[in-house]
């Protein structure tokens, strides 16, 4: 039985953007990335990176890639692993040590850099994988679920790093199921389902005005709430629903953990 993994998909990612590729499992996100990287050959259509066809090796020279489930040499330390990829990417020996230390620090792995990769947790593997994707200073980063297995603090740190990289002129193509984070960091997103493009556009346009307003007020007793409904009714308006104002869980978690970390001694 043949499966059409990607169906007449047409996307353009502008340089200097953070672009989110979204969709449920099996929607074609990873296949799209593999087509872009030349790891798969499309049955029809074309893909290119900075104008170079994806089938050519030259298209990948300025690309850093982190797959969803990276496999690394378990007997190497994190530092040795990143240095190995720096060597493969042609980073000059004179620059290698400083650059390896720099990207390891960026991803918060300095303390564990000299441990063997085989002892790393899933989140640590994702972090060291991000370091290897960054080590040769690529123009384009392609990240397939880069925060999978990373705790909320680490996930927030990765998001902050991606924003910094964008400020330095880097382009980022990212897939993620963390929609709140995608909303915060991405310039544009595409939503796929069963290989087809459902929606594409700038994030502010997609999450913009709905024709409704949310008013945050102190909790009203039943009598005052009834008066408010009546007052709106005289003007042809309706109070659609009343909900308690809630803080986002990720914000609560980060604030509490951040304070706890600041209160602790060395």
N, C-alpha and C positions, 0 to 999 in steps of 0.2 A: 504494500500500500504506500503510495507516494504522499508526502506531506509538503505543502507549500508553506515554508517557514516564514518567508517574507514576501508580501504580495504587493507589487507595484509601489514600493515605498520610495518617496522622493523627499530628501532632507538636505538642508544647507546650514552648516554651522559657521558663523562668521568668526574671524580671528578676534581674540580678546574676550570671548564670551565664556560663561559657564553654562553649558547646555545640558538639560536633563532629559534622559531617555527613559520614559516611564511605561509601566504596564504590568499586568499580572504575570505570574510564572507561565512560560510557554508562549508569551506574546511576540517573541522574535527579537528581543533586545540583544541577547548575547550573540545570536546569529548575525544580526546587523553589524555588531562590532567586529566579529570575525571576518565578515565580508570586507569591511573597511580596512582591516589590517592585512588583507590578502591571505588569510588563513583558510578561507573558503572562496571558491570561485562562483560567481553568480551565473545562473542559467541564462539570464538576460539582464541587460542594463550595465551600468558602470559605477565605480566608486573611485574617488580620488582624495588625496591628502595634499593640501597646498598646491593643487593643480597637477600633481603627479599621480598617474593611475596606480591603484592599490596593488595591482599585480607585480609592480616593479619594486625591487628591494629598496631603491632610493626613496620611495615614499615613506619608509619607516625610520629613516635616519634621525628624524627630529620628533619622534614619538616615544613617550613613556607609557607603558601598559601594565595595568594590574588586573589580572583575571579574577573572576569571582572566587574560585578555589585554587589559589596558587600552590604549586608544588616546588619546594626548595630542597636543596641538599641538606639533609638533617645533621650531617657530621660537621658542617661549617658553623662558625659563630656568626651572629648577625653582622658584625663588622666585616668578616671575611666574605660573607655572601654579597654584601653591597659592593665591596671592593672588586669582587669577581665580575659583577655586572658592569662596573665602571670600566674594567679592563676590556670586556667584550665590546662595549660601546666606543672604545677608542679614546677614553679620557687619558691625557698625558700623565705619565707616572709622577711627574713633579707636582701635579695638582691633585692627584688621586686621594692621598691621605686626608688632606684638609677638606676636600669636597665630601668624602664619605662621612667624616665626623659631623659636617654641617647638616647633611640631610638626615642623619640618624637623630641629631638633636631636634630638628624640625618636627619629626614624628614622635618625639617623646620616648625614644628607645636607648638613650645613652647609658642608663643604669644597667640595661640587659644586653648591651651590644657585644659583650665578650662571652656570653653564654651560647651554648650550641643551639641551633635552630630547632633541633629535635625536642628541646625542653619547652618550647614556646607554646603558649595558649593560642587559640584561634585569633583572638584580637591582636596578639603580639605579632603573629604571622602577617596579618593584614597591614600592620604598621610598618614592619620591615619590608614588606612588599611595596608599600608606597614609597619608602626610601629608595629602593632599587629602581623604581619607575622615574624618580626625580634626579638620580645621581648624575646623569649626563646633560642636565639642563635642557630638556626638550622643549620645543615650542608648543607641542600638543600633548596633553595628558588624557589617556583613555582609561577610565576607572570603572570596572564592573563590580558594583556593590562594595565599595572600598571600606564602608563602616560595618560590614557584616561581622558580628561577633565582638565588636568593640563596645565597651560600656559607654553610657551617656557622656561622661567627662571626656573620654578619648574621642568620641564621635564629634563633640563640639569643637575639640582641638583640630580635628581634621577639617571641619568646615571652615574654621578660621584660617587655616593654612591655605585652603583653596582660594579664599577671598584674597589673601596676600599674593598668591601666585597670579591671580587675575590682574591685580594692581601692577604686577611686573610685566604685564603684556602676554601672559600665557593663555592658551585656550584649553578648556577642560570639557570633555564629554563624559558624563557620569550617569550610571544607572543606580537607582536606589529605591527601596520601599519606604524610606523615611520621608514622607511627603512634607511634613512640617519643615524639615531641614532643607529639602529641595526648594520649597517656596521661599526660604530665606536667602539662599545663595545663588539660585539660578537666574539668568537673564531670560532664557527661553526654555520651553519644554515641548516635548512631543509625547503623546500618549498613544501607545500601540495596543492592539488587541487582535490576537490570531493572525499576526503578521501584517495587519492593515493599520494605517494611520487614522486614528479617530479624531485627534485634535492637535494643533500645533500653534504656538504663538508666544508672545511676551508674557511673562508671569503676571505683571500688573494688569494686563488686559484680561487674562483668564480668571483672575480672582478679584476683579474690580467690582463696580457697583452692581447690585442686584435689584435696584428699585425699591429697596427696603432700608430702614434705619434701625440701628440698635441703640437704645438709650439706657445708660447705666445709672441707676438711682439707688438710694437706700431702700431696704426692704420696706414695702408698703403693707399696712394692715388691710384686712379684707374690705373694710368699708371704703377706704381711700382708693383701693384698687377698683372697686365697683364704680366709684365716682369718675375715675380716669376712663374706664370703659365707656361710661355714659357720655362724658365730654367728647371723646373721640367719635362716638356714634352720631352726635349732633352735627358733626362736620363731615359725615360720610366716610369716616375712617374706622378701622377695626384693629383692636389689639389682638394680634394673631396668637401669641403665646407668651407666657411668663416663665422665665427660667432663672434659677439662682446664678449669679455671676461666678464663674469659676476661673481659677488660674490654670494654665497649661501644666501638665505633670512634668514635662521635661524642664520647664523653667523652675518649678518648685525643687526638683531634684538637684539641679545644678546650683541653685542658690544655697541649699542646705549643705551640700557636699563642699561647695566653695568656702562657706563660712567655717565648716568643720576643719577643713584643711588649713585655713588661716589661723585657727585657734591652737593647732597642734605645734609642739616644739619640733626641733630638728630630730 
